[in-house]
Amino acid sequence: MDTLSYLEELALIRPDNRFKAQLCLGSRTYPYEDTEALTILHEQELDYYRKLQYKRKHSFVLGRYCAKQAISAYTRMAEPQLRQIWVSPGVFQQPVIMLPRTEPLQITITHCDHIAAAVAFPEAHPLGVDLEKIDGANVSAIESQITASEKQMIADTSLEYEAALTMLWTSKESLSKILKTGLMTPLPVYEINHLDIRQDCIVTSYTNFAQYGTISFRIGRYMCSITHPKRTEFKVNIPEIQRLFGTLSAADPR
């Protein structure tokens, strides 16, 4: 299957414990045929897929592909059978894994245009991921949802303005996925009060959720954010991700 994919096991190091998570990123610039979707989607997911409009079908399948690759790698399936894994929407549309297993397992999924990401993680250690295009067309909408202190904070940095705004947005959305609120809560509640610009990523923290932190990094014309419990340390191979996906166009799939 001609989908560019990347898998990485993340070691989640806590002061008194250690967990693992499985990251998968995927990209495909042209749509999946229905016959290919049949090899990825569970029969319950196919019902939803068939109701989607053409463009949304592509990102839906790509997102499920990444999710199931992450789940398969996390559970060390010898021969992944993607269509046997059912990722069902919960009551707040959060993804729920419907798979017999010995360890409680969760998944967080994001997709935008022809790129997607998913992280499988133990229920004991929550994570959230979000991915959005850095696009000037979104500037006004994002500006209307950030606080005055956030505007001043990014103005005081050397970050490209559109990228900084997108970083704020993806950070908040990935936090909302951990909290399972989605963006139904007023966005000022997710206010970011500090950012630390590092060599290949940006680390942020929150005014009202001091127990969480987020790392954000660019992938070409996209921004990706992973939110995690603040006392957890982990590394993502950002240079390799940027090498594989960083030159991809941000155009919509054809």
Backbone bond lengths (Angstrom), bond angles and torsions (degrees), N, CA, C in turn:
res aa  C-N    CA-C-N  psi(-1)  N-CA   C-N-CA  omega(-1)  CA-C   N-CA-C  phi
1 M - - - 1.471 - - 1.521 108.89 -
2 D 1.327 118.74 128.40 1.456 122.88 -172.56 1.527 111.90 -82.54
3 T 1.304 116.37 60.93 1.455 122.01 174.48 1.523 107.70 -115.80
4 L 1.339 116.37 121.90 1.457 120.11 175.56 1.524 107.71 -72.56
5 S 1.319 117.54 122.77 1.461 119.33 -177.60 1.521 110.84 -135.52
6 Y 1.320 114.50 155.63 1.456 122.39 -179.17 1.520 108.26 -139.28
7 L 1.328 116.55 128.62 1.458 122.62 178.05 1.525 109.80 -117.65
8 E 1.325 115.56 138.13 1.462 120.10 176.19 1.520 109.30 -147.02
9 E 1.327 115.95 127.91 1.462 120.01 173.72 1.517 108.75 -83.07
10 L 1.321 116.62 128.99 1.456 122.24 -178.86 1.528 109.44 -102.23
11 A 1.309 116.78 128.93 1.465 122.14 174.51 1.521 108.05 -90.86
12 L 1.319 117.11 115.00 1.464 123.23 -177.61 1.529 107.93 -97.28
13 I 1.316 116.18 104.72 1.460 121.60 -172.73 1.525 109.72 -99.42
14 R 1.341 114.88 118.87 1.457 121.68 176.88 1.533 109.04 -107.60
15 P 1.341 117.84 160.80 1.466 119.23 178.89 1.532 112.85 -56.62
16 D 1.341 116.80 -31.84 1.461 120.19 -175.67 1.525 113.79 -125.74
17 N 1.327 117.41 11.22 1.457 119.31 -176.32 1.525 109.46 -162.64
18 R 1.314 114.61 173.71 1.460 120.70 -179.98 1.526 108.69 -146.49
19 F 1.329 115.70 135.47 1.457 121.56 178.50 1.525 108.19 -130.01
20 K 1.313 115.61 174.34 1.456 119.63 172.81 1.517 109.04 -129.82
21 A 1.316 115.95 157.61 1.463 122.70 173.04 1.521 107.20 -141.04
22 Q 1.313 116.47 162.03 1.463 120.69 -179.34 1.519 109.46 -124.92
23 L 1.325 114.82 118.15 1.461 121.68 179.05 1.529 109.63 -97.19
24 C 1.334 115.81 138.66 1.467 120.72 171.29 1.517 108.87 -135.29
25 L 1.325 116.59 129.92 1.459 122.56 170.10 1.515 107.87 -116.01
26 G 1.314 115.59 143.99 1.451 119.55 179.22 1.512 111.12 -143.71
27 S 1.324 115.69 151.85 1.462 120.87 177.17 1.516 109.41 -145.30
28 R 1.295 114.69 142.84 1.460 120.91 175.32 1.514 106.85 -154.10
29 T 1.320 117.46 125.06 1.461 121.06 -171.92 1.515 114.08 -89.40
30 Y 1.321 117.71 -5.95 1.464 118.85 177.80 1.515 109.24 -130.31
31 P 1.330 117.39 153.53 1.461 121.71 -169.89 1.525 113.44 -65.13
32 Y 1.317 114.10 153.81 1.456 120.92 171.83 1.528 109.57 -76.03
33 E 1.290 116.24 137.96 1.452 120.18 170.12 1.526 108.51 -73.98
34 D 1.335 115.81 155.97 1.460 119.20 178.95 1.525 111.48 -58.63
35 T 1.329 116.82 -34.50 1.466 119.59 -180.00 1.527 111.05 -65.94
36 E 1.342 117.14 -33.11 1.460 120.70 176.96 1.530 110.59 -72.58
37 A 1.331 116.02 -40.01 1.467 119.96 178.14 1.525 110.55 -58.42
38 L 1.324 116.73 -33.72 1.463 120.54 179.54 1.521 112.30 -63.95
39 T 1.329 117.18 -26.39 1.469 120.20 -179.58 1.526 112.00 -84.56
40 I 1.342 117.79 -10.29 1.459 122.48 -176.54 1.524 111.79 -109.30
41 L 1.331 116.64 -42.17 1.458 121.12 -170.39 1.524 112.50 -90.26
42 H 1.318 114.92 138.11 1.459 122.24 171.48 1.529 108.26 -66.81
43 E 1.312 116.53 155.65 1.471 119.17 -177.79 1.519 112.23 -59.05
44 Q 1.340 117.35 -30.38 1.467 120.13 177.25 1.531 110.66 -70.88
45 E 1.328 117.39 -33.98 1.462 121.15 178.92 1.524 111.12 -73.43
46 L 1.324 116.54 -29.55 1.469 120.23 -179.46 1.521 111.78 -62.02
47 D 1.317 117.29 -34.28 1.475 120.46 178.70 1.522 110.46 -59.61
48 Y 1.339 116.39 -42.78 1.463 120.95 179.12 1.525 110.92 -70.78
49 Y 1.320 116.03 -43.21 1.471 122.33 -179.77 1.524 111.26 -55.20
50 R 1.309 116.86 -43.83 1.467 120.68 -176.64 1.525 113.07 -67.28
51 K 1.314 117.84 -18.02 1.463 121.30 179.81 1.531 112.53 -90.16
52 L 1.336 116.39 -10.60 1.458 120.09 -175.95 1.524 111.98 -78.45
53 Q 1.343 115.23 153.53 1.450 119.82 171.80 1.522 109.19 -73.04
54 Y 1.322 116.13 162.89 1.462 122.40 -170.36 1.528 113.21 -52.62
55 K 1.359 118.33 -51.61 1.464 120.78 -175.88 1.520 111.98 -65.33
56 R 1.327 117.49 -36.65 1.454 120.29 -178.23 1.522 111.59 -72.65
57 K 1.322 117.37 -24.48 1.458 119.91 177.96 1.526 110.65 -59.94
58 H 1.324 115.81 -43.11 1.467 120.34 -176.71 1.522 111.16 -61.03
59 S 1.340 117.84 -52.30 1.463 120.29 -176.63 1.527 111.20 -67.49
60 F 1.338 117.39 -32.59 1.456 120.63 178.28 1.529 110.72 -63.57
61 V 1.332 116.24 -47.99 1.461 119.72 -179.25 1.528 110.28 -65.30
62 L 1.337 117.46 -42.12 1.459 120.97 179.88 1.527 110.93 -62.17
63 G 1.325 116.43 -41.70 1.463 120.12 177.71 1.513 112.07 -62.98
64 R 1.344 116.59 -43.54 1.464 119.91 178.32 1.529 111.14 -67.70
65 Y 1.326 116.78 -35.40 1.464 120.27 176.88 1.528 110.10 -59.07
66 C 1.337 117.32 -48.98 1.463 121.26 179.85 1.529 110.82 -62.88
67 A 1.335 116.08 -43.10 1.465 119.72 -179.39 1.520 111.02 -59.68
68 K 1.317 116.64 -44.83 1.463 120.11 -175.41 1.523 111.97 -74.61
69 Q 1.319 116.98 -31.12 1.458 119.54 173.37 1.532 109.75 -65.22
70 A 1.334 116.92 -41.35 1.464 120.83 178.75 1.523 110.68 -64.92
71 I 1.323 116.95 -43.84 1.471 121.22 178.94 1.526 110.27 -62.99
72 S 1.329 116.32 -44.46 1.462 120.69 -179.03 1.522 110.77 -61.92
73 A 1.343 116.44 -43.27 1.460 120.19 -179.73 1.525 110.99 -68.25
74 Y 1.339 116.39 -40.39 1.469 120.27 -179.40 1.526 110.81 -61.92
75 T 1.335 115.88 -44.40 1.464 120.46 -176.71 1.527 112.21 -86.89
76 R 1.358 115.41 -0.16 1.472 121.96 178.32 1.524 112.29 55.17
77 M 1.316 115.34 48.04 1.461 119.99 174.37 1.525 109.30 -65.01
78 A 1.304 116.88 130.40 1.463 120.41 -178.45 1.523 111.32 -63.81
79 E 1.326 116.38 -44.92 1.460 122.17 178.36 1.527 108.11 -133.20
80 P 1.329 117.07 93.63 1.467 120.45 -176.72 1.526 112.66 -55.07
81 Q 1.307 115.73 128.26 1.457 122.96 174.01 1.530 106.74 -112.97
82 L 1.334 116.07 88.09 1.460 120.12 -169.93 1.520 112.55 -58.85
83 R 1.315 117.06 -37.67 1.471 119.21 -175.72 1.521 112.62 -72.95
84 Q 1.337 117.64 -10.04 1.459 120.54 176.66 1.530 111.97 -85.95
85 I 1.338 115.96 -12.23 1.468 120.85 179.47 1.523 108.53 -94.61
86 W 1.318 116.03 125.56 1.462 120.84 -178.97 1.528 108.66 -109.87
87 V 1.332 116.10 119.37 1.467 122.04 173.38 1.519 106.77 -105.83
88 S 1.317 115.14 106.47 1.469 122.07 -173.01 1.525 110.70 -100.79
89 P 1.337 118.66 146.67 1.462 119.65 174.57 1.521 111.21 -75.30
90 G 1.349 116.14 134.54 1.456 120.62 175.43 1.516 110.93 -81.26
91 V 1.318 116.83 -171.86 1.467 120.17 -175.68 1.527 111.51 -66.36
92 F 1.321 118.55 -23.77 1.460 122.02 175.30 1.527 111.32 -106.16
93 Q 1.339 116.21 21.18 1.464 124.21 -179.77 1.524 112.66 68.19
94 Q 1.339 117.98 12.78 1.460 120.33 174.71 1.529 108.89 -73.17
95 P 1.348 117.70 143.22 1.461 119.57 -178.02 1.525 111.59 -71.40
96 V 1.339 116.28 132.93 1.463 122.50 -179.51 1.522 108.11 -124.12
97 I 1.337 116.91 127.49 1.458 121.13 -178.91 1.520 109.76 -81.74
98 M 1.308 116.49 122.46 1.456 122.61 177.82 1.526 107.37 -106.43
99 L 1.345 115.14 83.04 1.458 120.61 -173.62 1.519 108.70 -148.47
100 P 1.340 117.70 125.15 1.465 119.11 175.99 1.528 110.12 -59.80
101 R 1.331 116.69 128.94 1.452 120.14 -177.31 1.516 109.12 -159.95
102 T 1.311 116.46 163.22 1.461 121.01 -179.91 1.526 111.47 -91.11
103 E 1.324 117.74 -21.99 1.462 121.18 -178.08 1.523 109.86 -114.99
104 P 1.356 118.36 129.01 1.465 120.06 176.23 1.534 110.18 -58.74
105 L 1.310 116.55 124.22 1.460 121.90 -172.43 1.515 109.49 -130.41
106 Q 1.344 116.30 141.99 1.459 121.15 178.20 1.520 109.26 -126.76
107 I 1.332 114.86 168.09 1.466 120.97 -179.11 1.520 108.96 -140.36
108 T 1.316 116.94 141.66 1.463 122.64 171.50 1.519 107.66 -122.59
109 I 1.329 117.24 135.66 1.462 122.71 -170.36 1.522 109.87 -131.44
110 T 1.327 116.35 144.32 1.459 121.77 172.00 1.523 109.03 -145.88
111 H 1.322 116.36 145.10 1.464 119.36 176.03 1.518 109.73 -150.26
112 C 1.322 114.98 144.23 1.460 121.98 -179.15 1.526 107.93 -149.33
113 D 1.322 116.81 123.31 1.463 120.79 -177.49 1.533 109.51 55.16
114 H 1.326 117.01 -121.34 1.466 119.82 -176.17 1.528 112.75 -108.62
115 I 1.333 117.44 25.20 1.459 120.96 175.93 1.521 108.65 -131.36
116 A 1.330 115.95 144.24 1.463 120.93 -177.49 1.518 109.15 -145.26
117 A 1.327 115.32 161.13 1.464 121.36 176.43 1.517 108.69 -146.51
118 A 1.317 115.40 151.73 1.461 121.50 176.08 1.519 108.37 -149.15
119 V 1.331 115.37 150.00 1.458 120.91 175.19 1.519 108.05 -132.29
120 A 1.334 116.56 124.31 1.456 122.49 171.78 1.523 107.59 -93.40
121 F 1.338 116.39 135.79 1.462 119.75 -175.06 1.526 110.05 -150.65
122 P 1.342 116.86 156.75 1.458 119.38 179.04 1.525 111.20 -71.04
123 E 1.307 116.01 148.09 1.458 119.77 -179.38 1.522 111.83 -59.33
124 A 1.326 116.93 -27.36 1.462 121.05 -179.36 1.518 113.23 -69.30
125 H 1.340 117.23 -17.17 1.465 120.45 -174.61 1.530 109.60 -134.81
126 P 1.340 118.56 94.70 1.468 121.12 -174.49 1.522 113.26 -71.17
127 L 1.331 114.92 148.64 1.461 123.46 173.83 1.519 108.56 -142.61
128 G 1.322 116.27 159.00 1.463 121.46 174.64 1.513 109.26 -143.10
129 V 1.342 117.18 144.37 1.465 121.00 -180.00 1.519 109.83 -132.74
130 D 1.325 115.77 143.66 1.463 119.99 174.10 1.520 109.22 -145.16
131 L 1.316 115.41 150.71 1.462 123.09 -175.43 1.519 107.88 -142.35
132 E 1.324 117.66 127.55 1.461 121.32 179.94 1.520 110.06 -140.84
133 K 1.323 115.92 154.24 1.463 122.19 176.36 1.534 110.17 -75.91
134 I 1.323 116.11 138.70 1.462 121.54 172.38 1.525 106.29 -82.52
135 D 1.318 116.43 106.45 1.465 121.16 -168.12 1.522 109.45 -141.21
136 G 1.325 116.18 125.00 1.457 120.59 178.46 1.513 113.93 -58.14
137 A 1.334 116.32 -25.43 1.468 120.02 179.75 1.523 111.88 -66.34
138 N 1.340 117.34 -17.92 1.469 120.69 -177.78 1.528 113.27 -95.86
139 V 1.335 117.11 -3.86 1.460 120.30 -172.73 1.524 112.34 -58.36
140 S 1.317 117.67 -51.09 1.474 120.06 -176.33 1.516 111.83 -61.76
141 A 1.320 116.71 -41.59 1.463 120.55 -179.10 1.527 111.13 -63.77
142 I 1.326 116.96 -42.79 1.464 119.65 -179.61 1.525 110.47 -70.71
143 E 1.338 117.04 -41.77 1.473 120.37 179.40 1.526 111.10 -56.55
144 S 1.322 116.62 -35.57 1.464 120.28 -177.97 1.526 112.36 -70.58
145 Q 1.327 117.21 -12.49 1.457 120.96 -174.71 1.527 113.65 -112.16
146 I 1.338 118.05 1.68 1.467 119.06 -179.87 1.523 109.89 -108.06
147 T 1.323 115.82 159.65 1.458 121.00 -176.08 1.527 110.98 -86.41
148 A 1.318 115.45 165.40 1.462 120.63 179.53 1.525 111.28 -61.04
149 S 1.321 116.77 -38.79 1.468 119.50 -179.44 1.532 110.83 -68.15
150 E 1.331 117.52 -33.68 1.467 120.25 176.72 1.526 110.70 -67.82
151 K 1.335 116.58 -40.59 1.468 119.95 177.27 1.511 111.15 -60.19
152 Q 1.327 116.36 -43.19 1.460 120.50 179.96 1.526 110.36 -67.94
153 M 1.316 116.18 -38.05 1.464 120.60 -178.03 1.528 111.28 -61.27
154 I 1.342 118.00 -45.85 1.462 119.34 -179.08 1.526 111.28 -76.51
155 A 1.343 117.06 -26.06 1.465 119.80 176.97 1.524 110.83 -66.47
156 D 1.326 116.89 -26.92 1.461 121.60 -178.43 1.528 113.04 -84.28
157 T 1.341 116.59 2.68 1.472 119.98 179.93 1.523 110.19 -108.74
158 S 1.318 115.19 173.57 1.464 120.76 176.93 1.527 111.84 -94.78
159 L 1.330 117.28 9.34 1.452 121.02 -177.33 1.523 111.18 -67.88
160 E 1.322 116.46 143.17 1.466 121.06 170.43 1.530 108.06 -57.08
161 Y 1.337 116.43 132.10 1.463 120.42 -170.07 1.535 112.16 -59.26
162 E 1.325 117.39 -48.05 1.467 120.05 -178.66 1.520 110.67 -62.58
163 A 1.336 116.54 -38.67 1.461 120.00 179.21 1.530 110.62 -66.83
164 A 1.331 116.70 -40.08 1.462 120.68 179.97 1.521 111.13 -64.17
165 L 1.333 116.58 -42.62 1.457 119.94 177.59 1.524 111.03 -62.32
166 T 1.321 116.07 -42.89 1.461 119.98 -179.90 1.516 110.83 -65.62
167 M 1.333 116.68 -35.70 1.460 120.92 176.05 1.524 110.69 -61.38
168 L 1.335 117.13 -43.63 1.460 120.23 178.03 1.532 110.47 -60.71
169 W 1.335 115.17 -44.28 1.469 120.09 -177.24 1.525 111.43 -64.28
170 T 1.338 116.80 -48.32 1.462 119.26 -177.29 1.527 111.59 -68.26
171 S 1.324 116.73 -33.96 1.463 119.91 176.56 1.526 110.37 -60.67
172 K 1.336 115.39 -46.46 1.464 119.37 -178.41 1.524 111.53 -67.44
173 E 1.318 116.04 -39.67 1.466 117.96 -179.30 1.521 111.18 -68.61
174 S 1.332 117.53 -37.95 1.464 118.70 177.62 1.532 110.96 -67.25
175 L 1.335 117.50 -35.53 1.462 120.55 173.71 1.525 110.52 -62.75
176 S 1.323 116.62 -43.56 1.468 119.72 -178.48 1.525 111.44 -62.43
177 K 1.333 116.97 -27.96 1.469 119.89 178.48 1.528 110.94 -72.45
178 I 1.330 117.20 -37.35 1.466 119.36 174.25 1.520 110.30 -62.56
179 L 1.343 115.84 -42.92 1.465 120.83 -176.94 1.522 112.06 -77.16
180 K 1.351 116.11 -12.39 1.469 122.99 -178.39 1.532 111.80 59.90
181 T 1.334 114.64 35.40 1.460 119.75 175.53 1.524 111.38 -102.99
182 G 1.363 116.63 -15.59 1.455 118.05 -170.01 1.517 108.47 60.06
183 L 1.323 117.24 -156.50 1.467 120.38 177.86 1.524 111.12 -100.89
184 M 1.334 116.10 31.60 1.463 120.84 177.60 1.529 111.15 -81.95
185 T 1.333 117.15 -16.72 1.460 121.97 176.33 1.525 108.65 -87.22
186 P 1.344 119.38 141.03 1.470 120.21 178.15 1.526 111.09 -52.18
187 L 1.326 116.97 130.25 1.459 121.12 -173.54 1.534 114.74 -60.81
188 P 1.350 119.88 -30.83 1.470 117.39 176.59 1.529 113.69 -57.61
189 V 1.332 117.59 -22.06 1.464 120.62 176.80 1.526 110.18 -61.83
190 Y 1.344 116.07 -29.98 1.467 121.09 -178.73 1.531 111.76 -92.08
191 E 1.309 118.33 21.77 1.463 121.76 -174.06 1.524 112.33 -52.33
192 I 1.327 115.12 135.31 1.463 122.93 176.61 1.525 108.56 -92.18
193 N 1.318 116.47 128.03 1.475 119.41 -175.20 1.526 113.82 -109.95
194 H 1.340 116.62 -5.22 1.464 118.02 179.80 1.525 109.06 -158.65
195 L 1.331 116.08 141.93 1.458 119.78 171.45 1.518 109.70 -137.36
196 D 1.317 114.00 143.78 1.457 122.08 -177.50 1.530 107.19 -124.71
197 I 1.343 116.64 113.22 1.463 121.04 -178.73 1.519 108.90 -85.60
198 R 1.325 116.00 118.25 1.462 121.37 179.88 1.522 109.74 -110.79
199 Q 1.314 116.00 -175.76 1.464 120.10 -172.71 1.522 112.89 -58.45
200 D 1.336 117.68 -44.79 1.456 119.57 -176.48 1.516 114.11 -128.13
201 C 1.339 116.64 9.28 1.465 118.80 -179.84 1.523 110.03 -155.62
202 I 1.322 115.37 173.35 1.464 123.16 175.60 1.519 107.10 -123.12
203 V 1.323 117.51 131.60 1.462 122.99 179.72 1.519 108.46 -109.05
204 T 1.325 116.47 127.70 1.465 120.67 -177.16 1.523 110.80 -124.74
205 S 1.350 114.32 157.53 1.465 121.08 174.29 1.524 108.40 -134.34
206 Y 1.335 116.49 171.82 1.465 121.91 -167.32 1.529 112.21 -123.76
207 T 1.325 114.92 147.74 1.462 121.31 179.03 1.519 111.51 -65.67
208 N 1.325 117.19 -45.75 1.463 121.95 -171.86 1.526 114.35 -103.93
209 F 1.328 117.07 -4.58 1.463 120.47 -178.81 1.532 108.59 -132.98
210 A 1.331 113.98 68.49 1.457 119.82 -175.00 1.525 112.63 -65.45
211 Q 1.325 117.19 -15.43 1.468 120.20 -178.54 1.524 112.40 -80.51
212 Y 1.352 117.97 -4.03 1.460 121.30 -178.74 1.522 111.59 -120.88
213 G 1.317 115.19 153.13 1.451 123.06 171.73 1.519 108.67 -138.42
214 T 1.325 116.65 165.20 1.464 121.28 -177.46 1.521 109.63 -136.98
215 I 1.342 115.67 139.78 1.455 119.60 167.54 1.528 107.81 -109.16
216 S 1.321 116.32 136.58 1.460 122.22 -179.87 1.522 109.05 -127.13
217 F 1.322 116.71 141.75 1.459 120.49 179.23 1.520 109.59 -149.41
218 R 1.333 114.40 152.58 1.456 120.53 -179.26 1.517 111.01 -84.53
219 I 1.316 113.93 144.33 1.465 121.57 169.97 1.527 105.16 -129.17
220 G 1.312 117.54 89.98 1.461 120.45 -174.38 1.516 110.31 61.13
221 R 1.336 116.64 -122.63 1.468 121.43 179.74 1.524 112.35 -94.38
222 Y 1.314 116.23 26.52 1.465 121.31 176.89 1.521 109.25 -124.88
223 M 1.321 115.49 157.10 1.457 122.08 173.59 1.523 107.56 -120.55
224 C 1.324 115.86 132.08 1.464 121.73 179.12 1.523 108.68 -118.04
225 S 1.339 116.77 136.85 1.466 121.66 178.55 1.514 110.02 -130.25
226 I 1.336 115.31 137.12 1.460 122.13 175.39 1.523 107.75 -122.65
227 T 1.332 116.33 119.86 1.460 121.74 179.19 1.525 109.11 -99.66
228 H 1.332 115.84 142.43 1.457 121.62 -172.34 1.526 109.70 -150.55
229 P 1.332 118.48 161.63 1.468 119.85 171.12 1.522 109.67 -56.64
230 K 1.320 116.41 135.56 1.460 120.47 -167.38 1.531 113.34 -63.68
231 R 1.314 118.01 -29.87 1.461 120.48 -177.02 1.533 112.56 -85.98
232 T 1.304 116.10 6.23 1.461 120.65 176.68 1.524 109.97 -91.45
233 E 1.306 116.27 135.16 1.460 121.80 174.61 1.526 109.04 -111.49
234 F 1.321 116.08 135.19 1.460 120.72 176.01 1.519 108.63 -158.29
235 K 1.306 115.33 160.64 1.455 121.32 179.74 1.516 109.96 -123.86
236 V 1.315 114.91 141.35 1.459 122.45 173.57 1.523 106.67 -115.92
237 N 1.311 116.44 138.88 1.471 120.42 -179.63 1.532 109.10 -78.68
238 I 1.327 114.41 73.69 1.464 120.54 -175.74 1.529 112.23 -61.97
239 P 1.330 119.84 -43.10 1.471 118.70 178.64 1.529 113.18 -56.88
240 E 1.327 117.18 -39.60 1.467 119.30 179.57 1.524 111.29 -68.99
241 I 1.329 116.99 -39.76 1.465 120.62 177.14 1.522 110.26 -62.27
242 Q 1.320 116.40 -43.65 1.462 120.04 179.39 1.526 111.23 -66.64
243 R 1.325 116.86 -34.52 1.463 120.03 177.90 1.530 110.62 -64.84
244 L 1.328 116.25 -40.76 1.468 120.42 -175.98 1.526 112.67 -78.04
245 F 1.346 116.57 -40.31 1.457 120.46 -170.08 1.523 114.05 -115.42
246 G 1.325 118.01 -10.20 1.453 120.61 -170.37 1.508 116.25 -67.64
247 T 1.332 117.45 -21.56 1.465 119.89 -179.20 1.516 112.67 -95.17
248 L 1.342 117.21 2.56 1.458 119.63 -179.00 1.519 110.31 -68.97
249 S 1.301 115.62 142.10 1.471 121.08 176.81 1.507 109.48 -70.26
250 A 1.313 116.02 150.05 1.465 121.01 176.30 1.513 112.01 -89.43
251 A 1.310 117.45 13.72 1.468 120.68 -179.28 1.508 110.41 -69.30
252 D 1.324 115.36 155.44 1.462 120.41 175.54 1.515 108.87 -66.79
253 P 1.378 117.17 150.45 1.448 119.18 177.47 1.510 111.29 -61.97
254 R 1.314 114.69 142.07 1.460 118.89 -178.72 1.522 110.18 -83.07
